[in-house]
Each structure stands twice: as structure tokens, then as C-alpha cells.
Amino acid sequence: MNEKILKGIQLTNYKFINKPLVVGGLALEHYNIRETTHDYDYMVSPSDWKELKKIHPDKINLFGGKNEKDVDSTINLTENPIDLISTLFQFNYNSLVKNSIDFPEYKIISIANLLLTKTLGAVYNKDPKSINDQKLIVDKIVELQYN
């Protein structure tokens, strides 16, 4: 798992100021909930976001909004399927990094915050993948509590 996460970080060709926060499928795989799909999802600190916007101004995805305050924003590196995320439902790095698991070159989102992000997607967007992930995360939390 560590190699997969580090590969994605290396593919960004960027020296992070703050450790990126692993979210999405990579985090689910870390917790042995399910295997990741085809991409790498990393939430980045506000300092990193500021620098990354300068490097990739043409790859910013505002999800149909006019600015970053309207909607969530990511930088999509399509040559390598990497999403560098500034906000998810306006929760940023500083909010979601709390209680994360610290590794030398990255952090993994806490299982509680992973559930939060998937629940927001499941409820607000009615996203089938998030709905399924939400159930899988709850199952894992219950398993951990009873073992």
C-alpha cells in the first residue's frame, strides 16, 4: 500500500510543503475496506494549493462554479490519474487532517473523516459509489469496535 501511495506522490513531480492527506480509494484500501480504483486522491494544504495553482493553472477544476468559494476545487493531472484536492464540501486540509495517521511522507485521513466525506457525497450528491463506500466504512467501524 505504501508503495502505491508514494508512486502517486512521485507522479505529481512536486515537492510538498506539507504532507499530502490521502483520501478516497487509497484511504479505503489502507483501512482494508476495498481496493482503490484507477486514480490517486490527495488533499493538499492551503500553502501547497497556492503553489500548485501557479504550476497547473489550466488544470483547475471548479466543478461548474466561478471561483473557489462557490464550489470545491481540484487540480486534475490527467496524464497520471491524480486529483490534488483543495476542498471537499468546503472542508479543507486543516479540517480533515485532524486525527489523521502520520507517515514520513504523507498522512492518511482518519476513518471518521473518511466516513464524513463519503457521507456528504452519498447524501448530497446521491453518488452510488459513495453510498456503497459509506456502508463499507460503517461495517469496518463496527468490526473494529467488536474485535
HELIX and SHEET records of a PDB file:
HELIX    1   1 ASN A    2  LEU A   11  1                                  10    
HELIX    2   2 GLY A   24  HIS A   30  1                                   7    
HELIX    3   3 PRO A   46  ILE A   55  1                                  10    
HELIX    4   4 PRO A   57  LYS A   59  5                                   3    
HELIX    5   5 TYR A   93  LEU A   96  1                                   4    
HELIX    6   6 ILE A  111  TYR A  124  1                                  14    
HELIX    7   7 PRO A  128  TYR A  146  1                                  19    
SHEET    1   A 7 ILE A  60  ASN A  61  0                                        
SHEET    2   A 7 THR A  74  LEU A  77 -1                                        
SHEET    3   A 7 ILE A  82  ILE A  85 -1                                        
SHEET    4   A 7 TYR A  40  MET A  43  1                                        
SHEET    5   A 7 LEU A  21  VAL A  22 -1                                        
SHEET    6   A 7 LYS A 107  ILE A 108  1                                        
SHEET    7   A 7 ILE A 101  ASP A 102 -1                                        
SHEET    1   B 2 THR A  87  LEU A  88  0                                        
SHEET    2   B 2 PHE A  91  ASN A  92 -1                                        
END                                                                             
